[in-house]
Amino acid sequence: MSNSEELERALARYVGAEIGPPAVGPDLVNAPMVRHWCEILGDANPVYTDPDVAARSVHGGLVAPPTMLQVWTMAGVALAGGGGPAADLQQELHALLSEHGYTSVVATNCEQVYDRYLRPDDRVTATTVIEAISPEKTTGLGTGRFIDTRTTYRDAKGERVAWMTFRVLKFKPAQPAQAASPAAAPAKPRRLRPLRSHDNDWWWQGVARGDLLIQRCAECGTLRHPPRPMCGACQSLRWDSVAASGRGVVYSHVVMHHPPIPGYGFPLAVALVELEEGTRIVSNVVGCAPDAVRIGMPVQLEMQDVDEELRLPLFRPVSGAAEEAR
């Protein structure tokens, strides 16, 4: 039996299997977590945070934003003692494919369907099944296989409240022509390429020129980021842009330690920066130790060429800010 036939047989055993025991939400659906979510995302819908308004709504009480679905079963990562999330069948599958040369992975699409709104004190449990593994496909990233998982979310009574399908491509990275020779040095890993479209390509062109632009509604003047075709305030499709000053403060931040993604240096400080103009942008904080980043720290834009093709808007603490934060 050939290696490819052995791999096909091995992969077939994963299809239809649950990746592990059900994931039980460590916390009940609760108002404080909903409030934090809404503050970070700027979601002002009062049925999520105002008990009086929610009581008068069609819901008859507070409900959680549907897009928080995955939050309620996230167990977090144990930082003490070197712990982390337990291995499951999905990780085993990815390790098997890595052994056969499919060493890279990228998420391709996600679909969520909600049966009902979650309410405070709901306990959510998620069960995930490996739904399908495609035959080998040739893509722009390289030759790979699409893996579909289906997660079903249930409440404490066992009734389904939502489901989600998630697809990733596990692939063999395409090699540049000059790397075809065995003697050629392997290409240095690069950061993931941003997804560019008709709606945001103008913004990336500005970054390439060294400008951090903010989209502005041409009707009501509301600033918005990330770029999108319609104003959320007045629904106008007309817009222009203004140049940001580059000054801002750290609104929220995390320090990533895991998983180690090729092309990035870890630990990695990822921050939600509130610009002087009022909009917020996700970026990295450079020029200081990751553990020195603090909420409220003043930062200044710094355009960096992270490789020969990609320029990114990063942020550096203003002089003395990192020391003062300590």
DRENBA-99008 format. One record per residue (C-alpha): residue number from 1; x negated, y negated, z. Coordinates in steps of 0.5 Angstrom, whole numbers. Each point is the difference from the previous one (the first is absolute). Example, Ala and Ser with C-alpha at 12.3 -4.5 7.8 and 13.67 -1.06 7.14 Angstrom:
   num      px      py      pz
     1     -25       9      16
     2      -2      -7      -2
This chain:
   num      px      py      pz
     1       0       0       0
     2      -3      -7      -2
     3      -1      -6       5
     4       6      -3      -3
     5       5       5       1
     6      -2       1       7
     7       1      -7       1
     8       7       0      -3
     9       2       6       4
    10      -3      -3       7
    11       4      -7      -2
    12       6       4      -1
    13       0       2       7
    14       1      -7       2
    15       6      -2      -4
    16       6       0       5
    17      -4       1       6
    18       1      -5       6
    19      -7      -3       2
    20       1       1       7
    21       5      -1       6
    22       5      -5       0
    23      -3      -7       2
    24       4      -3       5
    25       0      -7       1
    26      -4      -2       7
    27       5      -6       1
    28       7      -1      -1
    29       2      -5      -5
    30       0      -7       4
    31       1      -7       0
    32      -7      -2       1
    33      -3       4      -5
    34       5      -3      -5
    35      -1      -7       2
    36      -8       1      -1
    37       2       3      -7
    38       4      -6      -2
    39      -5      -5       3
    40      -5       3      -4
    41       4       0      -7
    42       3      -6       1
    43       7       4       0
    44       5      -5       3
    45       6       4      -1
    46       4      -1       7
    47       3       7       0
    48      -7       3       2
    49      -1      -5       6
    50       6      -4       2
    51       5       5       4
    52       5      -5       0
    53       0      -1      -8
    54      -1       7      -1
    55       6       2       5
    56       4      -5      -5
    57      -3       4      -6
    58       3       6      -4
    59      -5       4       4
    60       3      -2       7
    61      -7       0       3
    62      -7      -1      -1
    63      -3       5      -5
    64      -7       1      -3
    65      -3      -2      -7
    66       0       6      -4
    67      -7      -2      -3
    68      -2       2       7
    69       2       7      -1
    70      -7       3       1
    71      -2      -4       6
    72       4       4       4
    73      -4       7      -1
    74      -7      -3       0
    75      -4       3       6
    76      -6      -5      -1
    77      -7       3       1
    78      -3       2       6
    79      -6      -4       1
    80      -3       3       7
    81      -4       6      -1
    82      -1       0      -7
    83       8       2      -1
    84       4      -1      -6
    85       6       3      -4
    86       0       7       0
    87      -1       4      -6
    88       6       2      -4
    89       1       4      -7
    90       0      -6      -4
    91      -7      -2       2
    92      -2       8      -1
    93       3      -1      -7
    94      -4      -7      -1
    95      -7       4       2
    96       2       6      -4
    97       0      -5      -6
    98      -6      -4       2
    99      -4       7       0
   100       2       1      -8
   101      -2      -7      -2
   102       6      -4       1
   103      -3      -5       5
   104       4      -6       0
   105       7      -2       1
   106       4      -6      -1
   107       8      -1       2
   108       4      -1      -6
   109       7      -1       2
   110       5       1       6
   111       8       0       0
   112       4      -1       6
   113       7       2       1
   114       4      -2       6
   115       6       3       3
   116       2      -5       6
   117      -4      -5       3
   118      -4       2       6
   119       2      -4       7
   120      -3      -1       7
   121      -1       7       4
   122       0       4      -6
   123      -5       6       0
   124      -3       1      -7
   125      -3       7      -2
   126      -4       1      -7
   127      -1       6      -4
   128      -4       0      -6
   129       0       5      -5
   130      -5       1      -6
   131       5       0      -6
   132      -4       0      -6
   133      -7       1      -3
   134      -1      -2      -7
   135      -4       4      -5
   136      -7      -4      -2
   137       2      -7      -3
   138      -5      -5      -4
   139       1      -7       3
   140      -4      -6      -1
   141      -3       1       7
   142      -2       7      -2
   143       2       7       0
   144       5       2       6
   145       6       3       3
   146       6      -4       2
   147       2       2       7
   148       7      -1       2
   149       2       0       8
   150       8       0       2
   151       1      -3       7
   152       6       1       4
   153       2      -5       6
   154       5       2       5
   155       3      -2       6
   156       0       3       7
   157       7       4      -2
   158      -4       3      -6
   159       4      -5      -5
   160      -4      -2      -6
   161      -1      -8       0
   162      -4      -1      -6
   163      -5       4      -5
   164      -7      -2      -3
   165      -3       3      -6
   166      -8      -2      -1
   167      -4       1      -5
   168      -8       0      -1
   169      -5       2      -5
   170      -6       4       2
   171      -5      -1      -6
   172      -7       1      -2
   173      -2      -7      -1
   174      -2      -1      -8
   175      -7      -1      -1
   176      -4      -6      -4
   177      -3       3      -6
   178      -7      -2       2
   179       1       5       6
   180       2       6      -4
   181      -8       2       1
   182      -1       4       6
   183      -6      -4       1
   184       4      -7       0
   185       1      -3       7
   186       7       1       3
   187       4      -7      -1
   188       0      -4       7
   189       7       1       3
   190       4      -7      -1
   191       6      -3       3
   192       7       2      -2
   193       2      -4      -6
   194       6      -5       1
   195       7       2      -3
   196       1      -6      -5
   197       6      -1      -4
   198       4      -6      -4
   199       2      -3       7
   200      -7       0       3
   201      -5       0      -5
   202       0      -8       0
   203      -2       0       7
   204      -6       5      -1
   205      -2      -4      -6
   206       0      -6       5
   207      -4       4       5
   208      -5       2      -6
   209      -1      -8      -1
   210      -1      -1       8
   211       7      -3       1
   212       5       3       6
   213       6      -2      -3
   214       7       0       3
   215       7       1      -4
   216       5      -5       1
   217       7      -1      -2
   218       1      -5      -5
   219       7      -1       3
   220       0      -1       7
   221      -8       0       1
   222       0       6       5
   223      -7       4       0
   224      -1       7      -1
   225      -5       6       0
   226      -1       5      -2
   227       2      -3      -7
   228       7       3      -3
   229       5      -3      -5
   230       6      -2       4
   231       0      -5       6
   232       3       3       6
   233       3      -7       3
   234       4      -2      -6
   235      -1       6      -5
   236      -3      -5      -6
   237      -5       3      -5
   238      -3      -6      -1
   239      -7      -1       3
   240      -7      -3       0
   241      -6       1       5
   242      -4      -5       4
   243      -7       2       3
   244      -1       2       7
   245      -5      -4       4
   246      -3       6       2
   247       1      -1       8
   248       4       4       4
   249       0       4       7
   250       1       8       1
   251       7       1       1
   252      -1       8       1
   253      -6       5      -1
   254      -2       7       1
   255      -7       3      -1
   256       0       6      -4
   257      -4       6       2
   258       3       6      -4
   259       1       3      -5
   260      -7      -2      -3
   261       2      -3      -7
   262      -6       0      -5
   263      -2      -7      -2
   264       2      -3       7
   265      -4      -1       6
   266       2       2       6
   267       2      -2       5
   268       4      -5      -4
   269       4      -6       3
   270       7      -1      -4
   271       3      -6       2
   272       7      -4      -2
   273      -2      -7      -1
   274       5      -6       1
   275      -3      -5      -5
   276       1      -7       2
   277       5      -1      -5
   278       5       5       4
   279      -1       6      -5
   280      -3       7       3
   281      -5       4      -4
   282      -3       7       2
   283      -8       0      -1
   284      -6       2       4
   285      -4      -4       5
   286      -8       0      -2
   287      -6      -4       4
   288       2       3       7
   289       0       6       3
   290       7       4      -1
   291       1       0       8
   292      -1      -8       0
   293       6      -1      -4
   294       6      -3       4
   295       7      -3      -1
   296       0      -7      -1
   297      -7       0      -3
   298      -1      -6      -5
   299      -3       3      -6
   300      -2      -3      -7
   301       0       3      -7
   302      -6       3      -3
   303       1       3      -7
   304      -5       6      -1
   305      -2       4      -6
   306       1       7       4
   307      -3       3      -7
   308      -1      -1      -7
   309       7      -1      -2
   310       4      -2       6
   311       0      -6       4
   312       4      -1       6
   313       3      -5       5
   314      -3       2       7
   315       0      -4       6
   316      -6      -2       5
   317       1      -3       7
   318      -2      -8       0
   319      -6      -2       3
   320       0       3       8
   321       7       3      -1
   322      -2       7       1
   323      -5      -2       6
   324       6      -4       4
   325       5       6      -1
   326      -5       4       4
